[in-house]
């Protein structure tokens, strides 16, 4: 059974810098996800640290925070049938080298760090992450 969900998607600094925003948005739209809201922002390192707090014990935490705050990002609320799972599938594996063909990270990702996109991994995280960037 399908259920309409919302999930957060971030187009990360490497993809924004390479002017891939419209291509990535169209990729979502062409794969049955609606963009309910979208905005281009620049987060501070403190905001990135708060957003990625779930990873604060991991060795890559500081690099992750520095990277997310290194340039403009585009945050979006995506909506559709099983949107969380669909978005994860469309993004592909975290490491672009391991991502399946025709996924965003395979097409646009540069490295495991600069992998172009972020997407919520669960309903709970989607709610938290949407609230973090869209406080209404």
N, C-alpha and C positions, 0 to 999 in steps of 0.2 A: 504493500500500500504506500502510495506517495504522500508525503506531507510537506507542506510549504514551510520553509525555514528561511531564516536570515543568517548571514555569516559576514564576518569582516574580511575584507581583502585590502592588502596594502601593495601598491606598486612602489617598490623600494628605490632609493636614490640612484642606483646604477641604471635602472630602466628609465626613470624620469630624465636623467641626464642625457640618455641616448634617444630621447623623444619617442619612446615606445608606448606612451600612455594610451593613445587612441587605438593602436593595434591590440594592446592587451584588453582594453575595454570591449572592443569589437569581438575579440576571441570569447569573452564571457557571454556576450549577447548572442553570438552565433551558436553557443552551446547551451542555450535555454536558461541562462541566468539574467535576471533583470537587475539593473543598477538603480537601487531605490534612492541612494544619496551618494554624493561624491564631493570631495574637496581636496585641494592641493594645500598642503601645510608644510611647515618646517618645525620639527620637534627639537626641543633642547635635549642635551644629554641626560638631564634629570628626568625629563618626561619619558625618554627612551628607557631609562633605568626602571622607572615605575611600570611602564608597559611590559617590559621583559622580566619583571621581578621573579616570575616563576622559574627563570633560568639562573638566578643569582648565584647558585652554588656551582654552576658549571664553569669549566675553564675558559669557554669562549664568551662569557657574559660581557666583559668590558668591551671587547671588540665589537660585539653585536650592538651594544648601546652607542658606541662611537660611530659605527657605520650607519645606523638608522638616523642619527642626528647629523650626518655629514652633508646632507643636501635635502632639497624638497622631496616630499613623498606625496602620493595620492592615496587617500583612504576612501574606501567605498563600502556601502552596505549592499551586498548581493542578496537576491531573493529568488527562490525557486523550489521545485520539488527536490527534497533531500539536498539542499544547497550546500551544506557543510561537506558532505561526502563528494558531491559533484565537483566542488571547488578544489578539494584536495586532489582529486583525480586529474583535473585540468591543469593544476600546477605541476604535478609530477614530483619525483623524488627530490629531497633537499639538495643533493649533489647533482648538478646538471648532467654529469657524466653517466649517472645511473638512472636518469629520468627516461621514461618511455618516449618514443617518437611522437611528434605532434602534441607535446605538452609545453606549457609556457616556459618552464625551466630548461627544457631541452633546446627550445628555439632561441631563447634570449638570455638564459643564465650564463654568467661568466665563470663562476666558481661556487664552491659550497657556501661561501660567505656572500658573494654578490650574485644571488640566485633570482633576482628581479622581483619576486613576489612573496607575500606572507598571506596565510589564510588560517582562520580559526580551526582548531582540531576537535572541538566538541561543542555541544549545545551550550553548556555552561560557559565555556571560554568565549564563544561567539557573543553571548549576552554581555559578558564583562568587557570584551574588547570593543564592541559597538558603543557601549555606554562610555568607555574611556574617550573615544574620539567624537561621539555625537551625543552630547550631554542634554538632550531634550526629552 
